[in-house]
Amino acid sequence: MNPVAAGGFSSAAATYARIRPTYARQAIGALKELCPKGAPVLDLAAGTGILTGQLVRAGLAVTAAEPLEAMARQLRLALPGVPLARCVAEAIAWRDHSVDMITVGQGFHWFDAERALAEAARVLRPGGVLALVWNVRDESTSWVAELTQLVERRTGARPYDDHRERPWSEVIAGSGLFDAVEEQQFANPIPTDVEGVLERLRSTSFVAVLDAEEQASLLHEARRTLMARPELVATFDYPHHTVLHTCRSSIR
């Protein structure tokens, strides 16, 4: 695993479970429509179980897979009845062609894409669905963009590529293992306050791995930045979109 992901998510697992938002209900509905009733679903890199729980509550037959013990512990607390395996995306501990859908919430950007896509194609049944899901901050909102710039300046920037550097449709197409990707986007504003935004920062992997002094300094500067905005009083919306990329295994 990427050492920043492993260290950051392990140290911030409880904060992550408490503060990270759920995905837009329309996105969960779209996933439900793609999966036959009762068919097995694998939620890969399930973390603390945010997406897993939404899929279970939508009636899907989900098994979670999560390699980090700290994250898996939070998932077990939240979803004690959900089967849980410990494996990474690049070596999925499942039989060939054994699940109808694989979901990945807020995780694919950490994967070795070539290896993970090959494993997903192996595990999916012919024509099975791969679904990549993200909650993406809306940086067209000026305070969100300002906060992102502050965090990236103070931390040395993101330790991974995202959709801006690597369009996921192109990455998946490059594998030659899946049909064309469909992208959907759903508004998902998150009601919060200044303390909630700061807690969200604490749950970010590359913030969580900072030493205590550096993290406190960053959070102090972030607080000042937010408090200077007159629109960020009491409860306000943290603008996000849930972005859903879906495709089917080209194996028939």
C-alpha positions in Angstrom: 0.0 0.0 0.0 1.0 3.6 -0.4 2.7 4.5 2.9 0.9 7.8 3.2 -2.5 6.1 2.8 -1.5 3.4 5.2 -0.2 5.7 7.9 -2.7 8.5 7.4 -5.9 6.4 7.3 -4.7 4.2 10.2 -4.1 7.2 12.5 -7.3 9.0 11.4 -9.7 6.1 11.2 -12.0 7.2 14.0 -12.1 10.7 12.7 -12.7 9.4 9.2 -15.6 7.3 10.4 -17.2 10.2 12.2 -16.8 13.0 9.8 -16.6 11.7 6.2 -19.9 12.2 4.3 -22.1 9.6 2.7 -22.6 9.6 -1.0 -25.6 11.1 -2.9 -28.7 9.0 -2.7 -29.1 9.2 -6.4 -25.7 7.6 -6.9 -26.6 4.7 -4.6 -29.9 4.3 -6.6 -28.0 4.2 -9.8 -25.7 1.5 -8.5 -28.7 -0.5 -7.3 -30.2 -0.4 -10.8 -27.0 -1.9 -12.2 -26.9 -4.9 -9.9 -29.3 -7.9 -10.2 -31.4 -8.5 -7.0 -29.5 -10.7 -4.6 -26.3 -10.7 -6.7 -23.0 -10.6 -4.8 -21.3 -7.2 -4.5 -17.7 -6.6 -3.3 -17.0 -3.2 -1.8 -13.3 -2.9 -2.3 -11.1 -0.6 -0.1 -14.2 -0.3 2.1 -12.5 1.8 4.7 -14.8 2.5 7.7 -17.8 1.2 5.7 -19.5 4.5 4.5 -20.3 3.2 1.0 -20.7 -0.4 2.3 -23.5 0.7 4.7 -25.3 2.7 2.1 -25.3 -0.3 -0.3 -26.5 -2.7 2.4 -29.3 -0.3 3.4 -30.3 -0.2 -0.3 -30.8 -3.9 -0.2 -27.6 -5.1 -1.9 -25.7 -8.3 -0.8 -22.4 -6.7 0.0 -19.1 -8.1 1.3 -16.5 -5.6 2.3 -12.7 -5.8 1.7 -10.3 -3.5 3.6 -6.6 -4.1 4.3 -6.0 -1.7 7.2 -6.9 -2.9 10.6 -7.8 0.5 12.1 -10.3 1.1 9.3 -11.6 -2.4 9.4 -12.2 -2.0 13.2 -14.4 1.0 12.5 -16.3 -0.9 9.8 -16.9 -3.8 12.2 -18.3 -1.4 14.8 -20.6 0.2 12.3 -21.7 -2.9 10.4 -21.2 -6.0 12.5 -23.3 -8.2 10.3 -21.5 -7.4 7.0 -18.9 -10.0 5.9 -15.4 -8.5 5.9 -12.2 -9.7 4.2 -8.7 -8.3 4.5 -7.0 -7.8 1.1 -5.7 -5.1 -1.2 -7.1 -4.2 -4.6 -4.0 -5.5 -6.4 -4.5 -9.0 -4.9 -8.2 -9.6 -4.3 -8.9 -12.7 -2.2 -11.8 -13.9 -4.3 -12.4 -16.6 -6.8 -12.4 -15.9 -10.6 -15.7 -14.6 -11.9 -17.5 -14.7 -8.6 -19.2 -11.3 -8.1 -21.6 -9.2 -10.1 -20.4 -5.8 -9.0 -17.2 -4.3 -7.5 -17.5 -0.9 -5.9 -14.7 1.4 -4.8 -15.6 4.5 -2.8 -13.0 7.2 -2.5 -10.1 4.8 -3.1 -9.2 4.1 -6.7 -6.7 7.0 -6.9 -4.5 5.1 -4.3 -4.4 1.9 -6.4 -1.8 0.6 -8.8 -4.4 1.0 -11.5 -3.1 -1.6 -14.0 -2.9 -4.4 -11.4 -6.1 -3.4 -9.7 -8.1 -3.4 -12.9 -6.7 -6.8 -13.9 -7.8 -8.2 -10.6 -11.3 -6.6 -10.8 -11.7 -8.1 -14.3 -10.7 -11.5 -13.0 -13.1 -11.4 -10.0 -16.1 -10.0 -11.9 -18.5 -12.3 -13.7 -18.7 -11.8 -17.5 -20.3 -8.4 -18.1 -20.1 -7.6 -14.4 -20.0 -3.9 -13.2 -17.1 -1.9 -11.9 -18.2 1.2 -10.1 -15.8 3.9 -8.9 -17.3 6.5 -6.6 -16.0 9.8 -5.2 -17.3 12.7 -3.2 -15.5 15.6 -4.9 -15.3 19.1 -3.4 -16.7 21.8 -5.6 -13.7 24.0 -6.1 -15.7 26.5 -8.2 -16.7 27.8 -4.7 -14.0 30.3 -3.8 -13.5 29.3 -0.2 -13.2 25.6 -1.1 -10.6 26.4 -3.7 -8.7 28.7 -1.2 -8.7 25.9 1.4 -7.5 23.3 -1.1 -4.6 25.6 -2.1 -3.7 26.2 1.5 -3.6 22.5 2.3 -1.6 21.6 -0.8 0.9 24.4 -0.2 1.4 23.4 3.5 1.6 19.6 2.9 3.5 19.5 -0.4 0.4 18.6 -2.4 -1.5 15.4 -2.9 0.6 12.3 -2.9 -1.5 10.8 -5.7 -3.0 11.7 -9.1 -6.7 12.3 -9.4 -9.2 12.8 -12.2 -7.5 16.1 -13.2 -4.2 14.4 -14.0 -5.5 11.0 -15.0 -9.1 10.9 -16.5 -10.4 7.6 -15.1 -12.2 6.8 -18.3 -8.8 6.8 -20.1 -7.1 4.8 -17.4 -9.8 2.1 -17.6 -9.8 2.1 -21.4 -6.1 1.6 -21.3 -6.5 -1.7 -19.5 -8.5 -3.2 -22.5 -10.6 -5.2 -20.0 -13.7 -3.1 -19.7 -16.3 -1.5 -22.0 -16.7 2.3 -22.2 -17.1 4.2 -19.0 -20.2 6.1 -18.1 -19.7 9.1 -15.9 -22.6 10.6 -13.8 -22.5 13.4 -11.3 -24.9 14.2 -8.5 -25.0 17.2 -6.2 -24.2 16.3 -2.6 -23.9 19.4 -0.4 -22.8 18.5 3.1 -24.3 20.6 6.0 -21.4 21.5 8.3 -19.7 24.3 10.3 -16.2 25.5 10.6 -15.3 22.8 13.2 -16.7 20.2 10.8 -14.5 21.4 7.9 -11.5 21.3 10.2 -12.4 17.8 11.3 -12.6 16.8 7.6 -9.1 18.1 7.2 -7.9 16.0 10.1 -9.2 12.9 8.3 -7.2 13.6 5.2 -4.4 11.1 4.9 -1.6 13.5 4.0 -2.7 15.9 6.8 -3.0 13.0 9.4 0.6 12.0 8.8 2.0 15.4 9.6 3.8 15.7 12.9 1.7 17.3 15.7 3.2 20.7 15.4 2.9 20.9 11.7 -0.7 19.7 11.8 -1.7 22.2 14.5 -0.1 25.0 12.5 -2.0 24.0 9.4 -5.3 23.7 11.2 -4.8 27.1 12.9 -4.2 28.7 9.5 -7.2 26.9 8.0 -9.4 28.2 10.9 -8.3 31.7 10.3 -9.0 31.4 6.6 -12.5 30.1 7.2 -13.3 32.5 9.9 -12.4 35.4 7.6 -15.3 34.4 5.4 -18.6 36.1 6.4 -20.7 33.5 4.6 -19.3 30.7 6.8 -21.3 31.3 10.0 -23.3 28.8 12.0 -24.3 25.9 9.7 -23.5 26.1 6.0 -23.2 23.8 3.0 -19.8 22.3 2.1 -20.4 21.9 -1.6 -19.6 18.4 -3.0 -20.7 16.3 -5.9 -20.8 12.5 -5.9 -19.1 11.4 -9.1 -19.8 7.9 -10.3 -17.8 6.0 -13.0 -19.3 2.7 -14.1 -18.3 0.2 -16.7 -18.8 -3.5 -17.5 -16.2 -6.2 -17.9 -15.6 -6.8 -21.5 -15.3 -10.6 -20.9 -18.5 -12.2 -22.2 
